[in-house]
Every structure is written in C-alpha cells, then in structure tokens.
Amino acid sequence: MATFLYRLGRVSFRKRHWFLLLWAAILAVAVFGAVKAPAAPQDSFSIPGTESQKAFDLLDQRFPNSGSSDGATARLVFVAPDGQKITAVDNKAAIEHTVHELANGKQVKSALDPFTAHAVSKDGTTAYATINYAKPNSQLTDSTTTALKGAAQDARDAGLTVEIGGDALQSMEMSGTTEVIGVAAAAVVLLITFGSLVAAGLPLITALLGIGTGVATITALASTIGFSSTTTTLALMLGLAVGIDYALFIVSRYRSERAEGRDPEEAVGRAVGTAGSAVVFAGLTVIIALVGLSVAGLGMLTKMGIAAAFTVLIAVLIALTLLPALLGFFPKAVLSRSVRKKAKNGETPAHGARTAEKPGLSTRWARFVIRRPLLVLLFGVVVLGTCAVPALDLQLGNPGDEAKPTSTTERRAYDDLSHGFGPGFNGPLTIVVDAKGSHDPKAAANTVADDLKATHGIVSVTPPMFNKAGDTAVLTATPSTAPSSTKTKDLVHTIRDEADGIKTATGADMLVSGTTAVNIDMADKVTGAILPYLALVVGLAFLLLMVVFRSVLVPLKAALGFLLSVGAALGVIVAVFQWGWLADLLGIQTVGPISSMMPIFLIGVVFGLAMDYEVFLVTRMREAYVHGERPGQAIITGFRHSGKVVVAAAVIMISVFAGFIGLSESVIKMMGLGLASAVFFDAFLVRMTIVPALLALLGDKAWWLPRWLQKVLPNVDVEGEKLNRTLEPAQASGLDEAEREPSRV
C-alpha cells in the first residue's frame, strides 16, 4: 500500500499539469451534468414495514381519487378579539373574504371555508381555514406566498389575530451560511497551524473541489437513481469535514519530510505513501459507517448515506492525486516562514536529519500523560461517563411546530389551535378500516368508531367515510394530549392492541396512521436499528483497524472510546433539549423528545470523524514503534507530529457544527450541539487523553497480535516500513531521484 501510494504521489507531482487538468475536466463534466439534468424529485418519505406505512399504502390503493397529493398546505388560524366570537358578522365576513381571495390563486387547489367545513372551536373564539396547493412548498412562486401573507394581513387589519400553519411557508434555514462559517473558521485555524497562506489554502481548495465534484455528480444523477433534492445535505457537511482533514494530514507530513531535508518530489512521495495510507483507511471506515446507515431501513437516510459516502471517496482520491500535484506547484510556499528563511540562507538539513525543535504543547501533554497514565485515564472515563448519564433517559420523537420559536407564525398557529381545539388537535390519528373481509363493512366501521369513543384519551371521533367500493373506511380520532406526549404514544399502542379484537368481532382490519403515528413508528424503527447499526459499523471498523495497526487491543480501544464519546454527546443533547438545562441560554423555548434521526445520524457522522482522528494519531505512533522506538517514546513522537493536526481538525469541525446552534430551528440546534460536543469529547477526551493513557499502560502489549492472525491478516504497510527498507539503501548509495524511482505505478 505505502509503496504504491509513494509511486502515485511522485507521478502526481511530476505530471501535475495533467492531474490538474484531469480534475478540472471531471469537475466541469459534473457541473455540466448537474445544470442540464432534470430537477431532483421531492423527498418521498416512507417507513417500510410499519403499520402507518401500510395504512398509507392501503389509502392510495382504495382511495385513488381522494385528492391527496404532495402539494403544500397552509392552515390559516383566526382568533377573535377578546370578548368577541369568530362568528360575529364582521369577523365572519373578514374570514370569508380572506378564503375567497386565496381560492382564486393560480397554484391553489382548494380553499376550505371554516364555517362550511365545521372548523370552528366550541367556544366560538377560534377557527381555521385549510388551503391546499397543487405544488410542494419548494415550487410555490413568490406571488403565491405573497398572496398568502397578504390575505392574512388583510384579516389582521379587520381586527382578527391570524397565524399561518402548515408547510406552505416552511423553508430549511440551513441555506449555506453554516458552510461559509465553516470555511472561514477552517481558514483561520489552518493559518495558525501552518503559518503559511498557501499551506492553509490547499486543504480548503481541495475540500471545496471535492464537495463541488461530489455534489454536482450526485445532482446530475439524482433523477436517474432516485435521489431527492435533500440527499446532498450530509454529503456537504461530511465532504467539507473529511476533505479538510485528509489534506491537512498529508500537507503536514509533507512539511515534516521537507524539514528532514528531502527534496520536494521525494517528500511528496513519502507523504502520500505514509499519511496517504492512513487517509485511505480512514476514508474506508467513514464509507463503511455511511453505507451502514441503510440498516435503519429508512430510504431517505440510506440515500443520504450513499451520497455522503461517494463524496468521501472523491475526497480521498483528490487527497491522493490532486493534492500532490498542487504541492508540485507550490513546493516551497507551503513551508513555514522560518523554514523558508533557513532555506534561503542555505541552512538546509541533510537527508533524514531531524531538526531540533522546542517541545510543543502536544509533546508536553504526551509526556504528562505518560507520567500519570492511570490518573489521566480515570479522569477521561469519569468525565465522559458522567456526561453520558442523561442519555439513559433518551426519548425519541419528531418535534414539529411546537418546537419552533414563538417568533414564528407556525409556532403561534400551533399554540392557537391547541388553545381553541385542545392539545391533541395538532396531532389527529387517522384510523383506516379495511372491511374487505367483513360481511357488513358499515357495521364494522361503526364498531371501530364506538370502540374509539370509549377509549380513554380520545376526545372526538369523526363518522366513518367510505370509498366508492364501500369496503374501506377512514375515521379521524383526536387525542386529548399533545402529539409529542408520551401519553399519546401509549394511546396509539393501546388502539393498535385492540385491532385483534376488532378483527375477531367484525372480520375487519384496523390500522392507525397519521403524522403522530408516523413519528412514533419512525422512533421505534430507529431505536430498533441503533444496536444492529453499531454492531455492523464497529465490527467492520474493528476488523479494518486490526489490519491497519496489526493489533487487537488498539482497535478495541478505538471502538470503546467512540462509544464513550457518542454516549456523552447524547447525554448533552438529552440534558439540554429534553431536560431543559441551559435551554434559555441557547434560545430553546420548548423541550421535549429528541429527534428520531439524531442518534443514528450522530453515530454515523461522529464515527467517521473519530476514526479519522484515531488513524491520524495512532498510525504515527505505530510508525515510530515499528521503526524501533519504545512504546512511551512512540506515543510522544506520534503527538509531536500529529497532535497539532488532530487538534486543528477538531477545532475546525467544532467551529463548523457550533454555527448550527445559532439558528432558530430546534432540530438544527440539536444537530449542531450534538455534533460539536461529540467532536470535542472524541478528539480531546478520547483520542488525546484516554488513548495515550491506555497505550502507556499497555506498553508493548498494545501492539500484540496472535501469531495465527499475523499469518491471516494482510500486511498493508500503513506505517511505511517496507517503503523505508526499499528507499534507505538507495539513499545510502547516493542514487539520484530518477534512479530511485520505481519503474511503474
């Protein structure tokens, strides 16, 4: 592996113009394809194997002309002034005028008057009108949304309080600002780390090229392979992260090789051969984690994982080919100012000479850990274990409009409906009665309705509505509790438990669906997928790292450390978003269940970054150990060369993810805080603290591998031992670069 990559690095360096043109052509073709490709389809969310999905499929089959579509919906909520009724003459006229005005819109499919649709609260103070559009919210024109807002304002001018719920005005807040913040933060950190504008710029350039190529390719193929418009969200985030990390590691190794007196081409070859090997295996672990997201059985998550894995693959290829080519254009400019100054004065060290350096913070920290390994280990484990305690109370759900800030009209509409119609009105249950096997379908549907009315926790049930064939009925049951309440979840399970009795008594099948039931099913499905996903990802990564490090204990330690950091990050999320700790400080106005996708999403993203840090740091320790250093000194050597790189990569990612915390969407805040805290825990408490402490305690045993495994496992030579054995005799004999270069790639 190291020998092949060494050759590839030198070829890329020498043929840099061709490699630059090649990647420019690939990017151009991808962008051209993305521009010419048809628009990607909207997300078609489905949860195969769940009761709610079966109900949706049955409705599509039995009610083919029911008018259901993927179009946007707006719900205008009207509240009468204090002391007045919504049915007062002036108020009623204002509402009817508003609905009539909207009904004439070009993209409006239907507009339901609250007075004819019986959408007035019992106390007569609140009413709502439902506006159905023919297009999804992403395709609504500015004139359509302006008309909606204008109609609401006209009703406000008439004295009513009007808020707009539904998804017609919803938009994702992550519009690219966070990526800009991330790039800016990365630029500052890289400049501080390298002390060179060019060295700081190369990782950014290659990362952005990788993102551009990956995302453009996915966009070009989206309509063909069934990817949606939001599939690239994870690819953008991880593409930026790993693209910077991989380039950062190789550039750092190049500078180290140059500091030892090697010429630019040789330094590039060695950097790609050693650091590039680590990049390859780090990339493989990330790809495993992302492709493994398919274990959850959620189509949207699977597609996001595959798209992100492809972008990571592009990042690896760019780091191994384009980056060496770019280093060929700037062989001296990437070096620090002090090194360039010494070279200018003719103070170039001989081949293999190590320049004397003042011990940096990473080196001093490594020495401290080696002196007190047990104390440091206990400190790291106790801190992470304490932070992970709240995760034991993890409750999953899908926060809706109730989790939005009160400054949004969607949140105010949600609150007004809750006050006027009850907390369960925002999460009605759709009951589907499949009476095809019943001898009396109407009697079966009435039996279901009567059973629901008698169920504790149900406040109202609509009369059964049959399809044309008369064999399927739909009812709407309104719970007495809010959609995110655990009581509502228990109610859904209670109703479903009664389905067998209904089947026995009437011969009809009863299915529970609706948004609330979908959220419950998704939470249950994700919860059931977490352990299999962890087992798959950690198991495959363990095998891969065992090949890389030729050790049993080092991969085991890496996996256990990852579990500690993820547990601690989930604990932080639960403490803040579920328990309400520091909620006011972070602008969180409503606490409740954690987003169902968060745990598995957090595991996938953090696993990739954690393995990056593990491979970058420990491969340098392994390299020093294999080349003859004692275990303790190998740890110090690893920190001296890679500690600063890992810290820089972690600070960049923390800055990127922390940018999400300042946004208003609760789910985005949750994602930002979870990822930022997970990276902090993993980089600083696991990789920089627990890992060296454990390695110091284990000593030589850390690198132990049973003899039978030594024979079975391939030796991929990540540390470049074979490469050094090949190159050092040539250097000793004084052969020039052309004579030492292997004849093929």
C-alpha positions in Angstrom: 0.0 0.0 0.0 2.6 2.5 1.1 4.9 1.7 -1.9 2.1 2.0 -4.4 0.9 5.4 -2.9 4.6 6.6 -2.8 4.8 6.0 -6.6 1.4 7.6 -7.1 2.4 10.7 -5.2 5.6 11.1 -7.2 3.8 10.6 -10.5 1.2 13.2 -9.5 4.0 15.6 -8.5 5.8 15.2 -11.8 2.7 15.1 -14.0 1.0 17.9 -12.0 -0.3 19.7 -15.0 -2.1 16.6 -16.3 -3.6 15.8 -13.0 -4.8 19.3 -12.5 -6.4 19.3 -16.0 -8.0 15.8 -15.3 -9.7 17.0 -12.1 -10.8 20.3 -13.7 -12.3 18.2 -16.6 -14.1 15.9 -14.1 -15.5 18.9 -12.2 -16.6 20.6 -15.4 -18.4 17.5 -16.7 -20.1 17.0 -13.3 -21.2 20.6 -13.2 -22.5 20.5 -16.8 -24.4 17.3 -16.0 -25.9 18.9 -12.9 -27.0 22.0 -14.8 -28.6 20.0 -17.7 -30.1 17.3 -15.5 -33.9 17.4 -14.7 -34.8 18.7 -11.3 -34.4 16.2 -8.5 -37.7 14.8 -7.1 -39.1 15.8 -3.8 -38.5 13.6 -0.8 -40.9 10.6 -0.8 -40.8 9.7 2.8 -41.7 6.1 3.7 -41.1 3.7 6.6 -41.4 0.2 5.1 -42.7 -2.5 7.4 -44.6 -0.1 9.8 -48.3 0.0 10.4 -48.6 3.6 9.5 -47.0 3.0 6.1 -49.3 0.0 5.5 -52.2 2.4 6.1 -50.9 5.0 3.7 -50.4 2.3 1.0 -53.9 1.0 1.6 -55.4 4.5 1.3 -53.5 5.1 -2.0 -55.0 1.8 -3.3 -58.5 2.1 -2.1 -58.9 5.9 -2.4 -57.1 6.6 -5.8 -59.1 9.8 -6.5 -59.2 11.1 -3.0 -57.2 14.2 -4.0 -54.2 13.5 -1.8 -51.0 14.9 -3.2 -47.6 16.1 -2.4 -48.8 19.7 -2.6 -48.2 22.2 0.2 -50.8 23.1 2.8 -51.5 26.3 4.6 -53.7 26.5 7.7 -54.9 30.0 8.5 -55.8 30.2 12.2 -58.2 33.0 13.1 -58.7 34.2 16.7 -61.4 36.7 17.6 -60.6 39.8 19.6 -61.2 39.4 23.4 -64.8 39.3 24.3 -65.9 38.5 20.7 -66.9 35.4 18.8 -65.4 34.4 15.5 -69.0 34.0 14.2 -69.8 37.7 14.7 -70.9 39.3 11.5 -67.8 41.4 10.8 -65.4 38.7 11.8 -67.2 36.1 9.7 -67.2 38.4 6.7 -63.5 39.1 7.0 -62.7 35.4 7.2 -64.9 34.5 4.2 -63.4 37.3 2.2 -59.8 36.0 3.0 -60.7 32.5 2.0 -62.4 33.6 -1.2 -59.4 35.8 -2.1 -57.0 32.9 -1.7 -59.2 30.4 -3.5 -58.6 32.3 -6.8 -54.8 31.8 -6.6 -53.2 30.2 -9.6 -51.5 27.4 -7.6 -54.3 26.9 -5.1 -56.1 23.5 -5.4 -58.8 24.1 -2.8 -59.7 26.5 0.0 -62.0 25.3 2.7 -64.2 27.8 4.5 -64.2 27.2 8.2 -67.9 27.8 8.6 -68.9 25.2 5.9 -66.1 22.8 7.0 -67.2 22.9 10.7 -63.7 24.2 11.7 -64.8 26.5 14.5 -64.0 25.8 18.1 -66.7 25.0 20.6 -66.3 28.3 22.4 -66.5 30.2 19.1 -63.3 32.1 19.6 -61.1 30.2 17.1 -61.5 29.0 13.5 -59.1 27.7 10.8 -59.2 27.6 7.0 -57.2 24.9 5.1 -55.6 26.0 1.8 -54.3 23.1 -0.4 -51.8 23.9 -3.1 -51.1 21.9 -6.3 -47.3 22.2 -5.8 -45.0 21.4 -2.9 -43.7 24.3 -0.9 -40.3 24.4 -2.8 -42.2 25.1 -6.0 -44.6 27.8 -4.8 -43.9 31.0 -6.6 -43.2 34.3 -4.8 -46.6 35.7 -5.9 -48.3 32.7 -4.3 -46.6 33.1 -0.9 -47.0 36.9 -1.1 -50.7 36.4 -1.7 -51.0 34.1 1.3 -49.2 36.6 3.6 -51.2 39.5 2.2 -54.6 37.7 2.7 -53.6 37.0 6.4 -52.6 40.7 6.8 -56.0 41.9 5.4 -57.7 39.8 8.1 -55.5 41.2 10.8 -56.4 44.7 9.6 -60.0 43.7 10.2 -59.2 43.1 13.9 -58.6 39.4 13.9 -55.4 37.6 15.1 -54.2 35.5 12.2 -51.4 33.0 12.1 -50.3 30.6 9.3 -49.5 27.0 10.0 -48.8 24.1 7.6 -45.8 23.8 5.4 -46.5 26.4 2.7 -44.2 28.9 4.2 -41.7 26.5 5.7 -38.1 26.5 4.5 -34.9 25.0 5.7 -32.8 27.6 7.4 -29.5 25.8 6.5 -29.1 27.8 3.3 -25.3 27.7 3.1 -24.4 30.2 5.8 -23.1 27.5 8.0 -20.8 26.2 5.3 -19.4 29.8 4.9 -18.8 30.0 8.6 -17.1 26.6 8.5 -14.8 27.6 5.7 -13.9 30.9 7.4 -13.2 29.1 10.7 -11.1 26.5 8.9 -9.1 29.2 7.1 -8.2 30.9 10.4 -7.3 27.6 12.2 -5.2 26.4 9.2 -3.3 29.6 9.0 -2.5 29.5 12.7 -1.5 25.8 12.4 0.7 26.1 9.4 1.9 29.7 9.4 1.5 29.9 5.6 -1.3 31.2 3.5 -0.6 28.6 0.8 -0.5 25.7 3.3 -3.7 26.9 4.8 -5.3 27.4 1.4 -4.6 24.0 -0.1 -6.8 21.9 2.2 -9.6 24.4 1.7 -9.2 24.3 -2.1 -9.1 20.5 -2.3 -12.1 20.2 0.1 -14.2 22.6 -1.9 -13.3 20.9 -5.2 -14.2 17.6 -3.6 -17.6 18.9 -2.5 -18.2 20.5 -5.9 -17.4 17.3 -7.8 -19.3 15.0 -5.5 -22.4 17.1 -5.1 -22.5 18.0 -8.8 -22.2 14.4 -9.7 -25.0 13.4 -7.3 -27.2 16.2 -8.6 -26.6 15.1 -12.2 -27.6 11.6 -11.5 -30.4 12.3 -8.9 -33.4 11.9 -11.2 -31.9 8.8 -12.7 -31.1 6.9 -9.5 -34.0 8.3 -7.4 -32.1 10.7 -5.1 -34.1 13.7 -3.8 -33.2 17.3 -3.5 -32.1 17.0 0.1 -29.9 13.9 -0.4 -26.7 16.1 -0.6 -27.2 17.6 2.9 -25.0 15.1 4.7 -22.6 15.0 1.7 -22.0 18.7 2.0 -21.3 18.5 5.8 -19.0 15.5 5.7 -17.4 16.4 2.4 -16.1 19.6 3.9 -15.0 17.9 7.1 -13.0 15.0 5.7 -11.8 16.9 2.7 -10.0 19.3 5.0 -8.9 16.6 7.4 -7.3 14.4 4.7 -5.5 17.3 3.0 -4.4 18.7 6.4 -2.7 15.4 7.3 -0.9 15.0 4.0 0.3 18.6 3.9 1.5 18.3 7.5 3.5 15.1 6.6 5.0 16.8 3.5 6.2 19.7 5.6 7.7 17.2 8.1 9.5 15.4 5.3 10.9 18.6 3.9 12.1 19.6 7.4 14.2 16.5 7.4 16.0 17.6 4.3 14.2 15.7 1.5 13.6 17.4 -1.9 10.0 18.3 -2.8 9.3 15.2 -5.0 10.7 12.8 -2.5 8.8 14.5 0.3 5.5 14.3 -1.6 6.1 10.6 -2.4 6.8 9.8 1.3 3.9 11.9 2.5 1.4 10.2 0.2 2.9 6.8 0.9 2.6 7.1 4.7 0.0 9.8 5.5 -1.9 8.8 2.3 -2.2 5.2 3.6 -3.8 6.5 6.7 -6.1 8.6 4.6 -7.2 5.5 2.6 -8.1 3.5 5.7 -9.7 6.5 7.4 -11.8 7.0 4.3 -12.8 3.3 4.3 -14.0 3.5 7.9 -16.1 6.6 7.1 -17.6 4.9 4.0 -18.5 1.8 6.0 -20.3 4.0 8.6 -22.2 5.9 5.9 -23.3 2.9 3.8 -24.2 1.2 7.0 -27.0 3.8 7.6 -29.1 1.6 5.3 -29.5 -0.7 8.3 -32.1 1.7 9.7 -34.4 0.8 6.8 -35.3 4.4 6.1 -35.0 5.2 2.4 -34.1 8.9 2.9 -31.3 8.1 5.4 -30.0 5.3 3.1 -29.7 7.7 0.1 -28.1 10.4 2.2 -25.5 7.9 3.5 -24.7 6.6 0.0 -24.4 10.2 -1.4 -22.1 11.2 1.5 -20.0 8.0 1.1 -19.5 8.9 -2.6 -18.3 12.4 -1.6 -15.9 10.9 0.9 -14.5 8.7 -1.8 -14.0 11.7 -4.0 -12.2 13.5 -1.1 -9.8 10.5 -0.7 -9.0 10.4 -4.4 -8.4 14.2 -4.5 -6.1 14.0 -1.5 -4.0 11.2 -3.1 -3.8 12.7 -6.6 -4.7 16.4 -6.9 -3.1 17.5 -3.6 0.4 16.1 -4.6 0.0 17.9 -7.9 -0.8 21.2 -6.2 2.2 20.7 -3.9 4.2 20.5 -7.0 3.1 24.0 -8.0 4.0 25.3 -4.5 6.8 23.2 -3.1 8.3 25.9 -1.0 5.3 28.2 -0.4 3.6 25.6 1.8 6.5 25.6 4.3 6.5 27.8 7.3 8.2 31.2 7.1 11.0 30.1 9.4 11.8 27.0 7.3 11.7 29.1 4.1 14.0 31.7 5.7 16.5 29.0 6.7 16.5 27.5 3.2 17.1 31.0 1.7 20.1 31.3 4.0 21.4 27.9 2.9 20.6 26.1 6.1 19.1 23.0 4.5 19.3 19.9 6.7 20.8 16.7 5.3 18.6 13.8 4.1 16.9 12.2 7.1 18.2 14.8 9.6 15.7 15.8 12.2 15.8 19.5 13.1 15.9 20.3 16.8 12.5 21.6 17.9 11.3 23.1 21.1 8.8 20.8 22.6 5.3 22.0 21.7 2.1 21.8 23.7 1.2 18.4 22.2 4.6 16.9 23.1 4.4 18.3 26.7 0.9 16.9 27.1 2.0 13.4 25.9 4.9 13.4 28.4 2.4 14.4 31.2 0.1 11.5 30.2 2.9 9.0 30.1 4.0 10.0 33.6 0.4 9.7 35.1 -1.5 7.3 32.7 -3.8 5.8 35.3 -4.9 9.2 36.7 -5.5 10.6 33.2 -7.4 7.5 32.1 -9.7 7.7 35.1 -10.3 11.4 34.6 -11.3 10.9 30.9 -13.6 7.9 31.7 -15.3 9.6 34.6 -16.0 12.8 32.7 -17.4 11.0 29.7 -19.4 8.6 31.9 -20.9 11.5 33.8 -21.9 13.3 30.7 -23.4 10.1 29.3 -25.8 9.6 32.3 -28.7 11.7 30.9 -28.7 9.5 27.7 -30.3 6.7 29.8 -33.5 8.8 29.7 -33.4 9.3 25.9 -36.9 9.7 24.5 -37.2 9.8 20.7 -39.9 11.6 18.7 -40.1 14.1 15.9 -40.5 17.7 17.1 -42.9 19.7 15.0 -44.2 23.3 15.1 -44.3 23.2 18.9 -40.5 23.1 19.0 -40.2 26.3 16.9 -39.5 29.7 18.4 -42.6 31.7 19.4 -41.4 34.4 17.0 -42.5 32.2 14.0 -46.1 32.2 12.8 -46.1 28.4 12.6 -45.5 28.1 16.3 -48.2 30.7 17.1 -50.6 28.9 14.9 -49.9 25.7 16.7 -50.5 27.3 20.1 -53.7 29.0 19.0 -55.1 25.6 17.7 -54.1 23.9 21.0 -55.9 26.6 23.0 -59.0 26.6 20.8 -59.4 22.9 20.0 -57.3 21.1 22.6 -53.7 19.9 22.6 -54.4 16.8 20.6 -55.9 18.7 17.7 -52.4 19.3 16.2 -51.8 15.5 16.0 -55.0 13.7 15.0 -54.9 9.9 14.4 -56.0 8.6 11.0 -57.9 5.2 11.5 -58.2 3.1 8.4 -60.7 0.2 8.5 -60.1 -2.4 5.9 -63.5 -4.1 5.8 -63.0 -6.1 2.6 -63.1 -9.3 4.6 -66.1 -8.3 6.7 -69.7 -9.4 5.8 -71.0 -6.0 7.0 -68.5 -3.2 6.3 -70.6 -0.4 7.7 -71.3 -2.3 10.9 -67.6 -3.0 11.2 -66.7 0.7 10.8 -69.3 1.7 13.3 -67.9 -0.8 15.8 -64.5 0.7 15.4 -65.9 4.2 15.9 -67.8 3.2 19.1 -64.6 1.4 20.4 -62.5 4.5 19.8 -65.1 6.8 21.5 -64.9 4.5 24.6 -61.1 4.6 24.6 -59.6 6.8 27.4 -57.6 9.6 25.9 -59.8 10.1 22.8 -61.9 13.3 22.8 -63.6 13.1 19.5 -64.1 10.7 16.6 -65.4 11.6 13.1 -68.0 9.5 11.4 -66.6 6.8 9.0 -66.0 7.9 5.4 -66.1 5.1 2.9 -64.5 4.7 -0.5 -66.6 4.1 -3.6 -66.3 0.4 -3.3 -67.7 0.6 0.2 -65.0 -1.8 1.6 -62.7 0.7 3.3 -63.5 3.5 5.8 -61.4 6.3 7.3 -62.0 7.9 10.6 -60.2 10.7 12.5 -59.6 10.4 16.2 -58.4 13.4 18.2 -56.3 12.6 21.3 -56.6 14.6 24.5 -52.8 15.1 24.7 -50.2 16.7 22.5 -48.5 14.8 19.6 -45.2 14.6 21.4 -46.6 13.5 24.7 -45.7 10.0 26.0 -49.4 9.6 26.8 -50.2 10.0 23.1 -47.6 7.3 22.2 -49.2 5.0 24.8 -52.6 5.8 23.3 -51.5 4.8 19.8 -50.2 1.4 21.1 -53.4 0.9 23.1 -55.6 1.4 20.0 -53.3 -0.9 18.0 -53.6 -3.6 20.6 -57.4 -3.5 20.1 -57.0 -4.4 16.4 -57.0 -8.2 17.1 -60.3 -7.9 19.0 -61.8 -5.9 16.2 -60.7 -8.5 13.6 -62.2 -11.3 15.6 -65.5 -9.5 16.2 -66.1 -8.0 12.7 -63.6 -9.5 10.3 -62.2 -6.1 9.5 -58.6 -4.9 9.9 -57.9 -1.6 11.8 -54.8 0.4 11.1 -53.6 3.5 12.9 -51.8 6.2 10.9 -51.4 10.0 10.6 -48.5 12.2 11.3 -48.4 11.4 15.0 -48.4 7.6 14.4 -45.7 8.0 11.7 -43.5 9.8 14.1 -44.0 7.1 16.7 -43.3 4.3 14.2 -40.2 6.1 13.0 -38.9 6.5 16.5 -39.5 2.8 17.2 -37.8 1.8 13.9 -34.7 3.9 14.5 -34.5 2.7 18.1 -34.5 -0.9 17.0 -31.8 -0.2 14.3 -29.3 1.5 16.6 -27.8 -1.7 18.1 -27.5 -3.6 14.8 -26.0 -0.4 13.2 -23.5 -0.1 15.9 -22.6 -3.8 15.7 -22.2 -3.6 12.0 -20.2 -0.4 11.8 -18.0 -1.0 14.9 -17.4 -4.7 13.9 -16.3 -3.9 10.4 -14.2 -1.0 11.5 -12.6 -3.2 14.2 -11.5 -5.7 11.5 -10.3 -2.9 9.3 -8.3 -1.2 12.1 -6.9 -4.6 13.1 -5.4 -4.8 9.6 -4.1 -1.2 9.8 -2.5 -1.4 13.2 -1.8 -5.2 13.3 -3.1 -5.2 16.9 -6.2 -6.5 18.7 -6.2 -4.0 21.6 -5.7 -0.8 19.7 -8.9 -1.3 17.5 -10.8 -2.4 20.6 -9.7 0.7 22.4 -10.7 2.8 19.4 -14.2 1.3 19.3 -14.8 1.6 23.1 -13.6 5.2 23.0 -16.0 6.0 20.2 -18.9 4.6 22.2 -17.9 6.8 25.2 -17.9 10.0 23.1 -21.2 9.2 21.4 -22.8 8.4 24.8 -21.6 11.6 26.3 -22.8 13.6 23.3 -26.3 12.0 23.5 -26.2 12.9 27.2 -25.6 16.5 26.4 -28.5 16.5 23.9 -30.9 15.0 26.4 -29.8 17.3 29.2 -30.4 20.4 27.1 -33.3 19.6 24.7 -35.2 17.1 26.8 -34.5 18.2 30.4 -34.1 21.9 29.6 -30.6 22.5 31.1 -29.2 25.8 29.6 -32.2 25.9 27.3 -32.7 29.7 27.8 -29.1 30.4 27.1 -29.3 28.6 23.8 -32.6 30.1 22.8 -34.6 26.8 23.2 -38.2 27.7 24.1 -39.7 24.2 24.2 -38.2 21.0 25.5 -39.4 17.5 24.6 -38.4 14.3 22.8 -35.2 14.1 20.8 -35.5 13.9 17.0 -35.7 10.2 16.0 -33.0 10.6 13.4 -30.5 12.2 15.8 -28.9 9.1 17.4 -28.2 7.2 14.3 -27.2 10.3 12.4 -24.8 11.3 15.2 -23.3 7.8 15.3 -22.7 7.8 11.5 -21.1 11.3 11.3 -19.1 11.1 14.6 -17.8 7.6 13.8 -16.3 8.9 10.6 -14.5 11.8 12.2 -13.5 9.8 15.3 -11.8 7.2 13.1 -10.0 10.0 11.2 -8.5 11.2 14.4 -7.7 7.7 15.6 -5.9 6.7 12.4 -4.1 10.0 12.0 -2.8 10.0 15.6 -2.1 6.3 16.2 -0.6 5.5 12.8 2.3 7.9 13.5 2.7 6.2 16.9 2.7 2.8 15.2 5.2 4.0 12.6 7.6 5.2 15.4 7.2 1.9 17.3 7.8 -0.2 14.2 10.9 1.8 13.4 12.4 0.9 16.8 11.2 3.4 19.4 10.0 2.3 22.8 6.2 2.4 23.4 6.4 5.6 25.6 8.6 7.4 23.1 6.4 6.3 20.2 3.5 8.0 21.9 5.4 11.2 22.2 6.6 11.0 18.6 3.0 10.5 17.5 1.8 13.5 19.4 4.8 15.6 18.2 3.9 15.0 14.6 0.1 14.5 14.6 -1.2 16.1 17.8 -1.4 19.5 16.4 -3.0 18.2 13.2 -5.8 16.4 15.2 -6.4 19.5 17.4 -6.6 21.7 14.3 -9.0 19.3 12.6 -11.2 19.0 15.7 -11.3 22.8 16.2 -12.4 23.3 12.6 -15.2 20.8 12.9 -16.3 22.2 16.3 -16.5 25.6 14.8 -18.5 24.4 11.8 -21.0 22.5 13.9 -21.3 25.2 16.5 -22.5 27.5 13.8 -25.7 25.5 13.6 -26.5 26.3 17.3 -27.2 29.9 16.5 -30.0 29.0 14.0 -33.6 29.1 15.1 -34.8 25.6 14.1 -34.7 23.3 17.1 -33.7 20.2 15.2 -30.8 22.2 13.6 -29.7 23.4 17.0 -29.8 19.9 18.3 -27.7 18.6 15.4 -25.1 21.4 15.9 -24.8 21.0 19.6 -24.7 17.2 19.4 -22.0 17.1 16.7 -19.9 19.9 18.2 -19.9 18.2 21.7 -19.2 14.8 20.2 -16.2 16.0 18.3 -14.9 17.8 21.4 -15.4 14.7 23.5 -13.8 12.3 21.0 -10.9 14.5 19.9 -9.8 15.9 23.3 -11.0 13.4 25.9 -10.8 10.1 23.9 -8.0 10.5 21.3 -5.8 13.0 23.1 -6.4 11.7 26.6 -7.7 8.2 27.0 -5.9 6.7 24.0 -2.3 7.7 25.0 -3.0 6.8 28.7 -4.2 3.3 27.7 -1.3 2.8 25.3 1.2 3.9 28.0 -0.4 1.4 30.5 -0.3 -1.4 27.9 3.2 -0.8 26.7 4.4 -3.4 24.1 1.2 -5.4 24.7 -0.8 -2.7 22.9 0.7 -3.9 19.6 0.2 -7.6 20.3 -1.3 -9.7 17.6 -1.7 -13.5 17.8 0.7 -15.4 15.5 -2.2 -17.1 13.6 -3.7 -13.7 12.9 -0.3 -12.4 11.8 -0.4 -15.1 9.1 -4.0 -14.5 8.2 -4.2 -10.7 8.1 -2.6 -8.9 5.1 0.2 -6.5 5.9 -0.8 -3.3 4.2 2.3 -1.4 5.5 0.5 1.7 6.6 3.5 2.8 8.6 5.8 2.6 5.5 8.2 0.1 6.9 8.6 -1.8 3.6 8.9 1.5 1.8 11.7 2.6 4.1 13.6 -0.7 3.6 13.3 -0.1 -0.2 14.4 3.6 -0.1 17.1 3.8 2.6 19.7 1.6 0.8 19.2 3.7 -2.3 19.7 6.9 -0.3 22.8 5.4 1.3 24.3 4.6 -2.1 23.7 8.1 -3.3 21.5 7.3 -6.2 19.7 10.3 -7.7 15.9 10.7 -7.8 15.5 9.2 -11.3 17.4 6.0 -10.4 15.5 5.5 -7.1 12.1 6.0 -8.7 10.3 2.6 -9.3 9.6 1.9 -12.9 5.9 1.7 -12.7 2.8 2.9 -10.9 
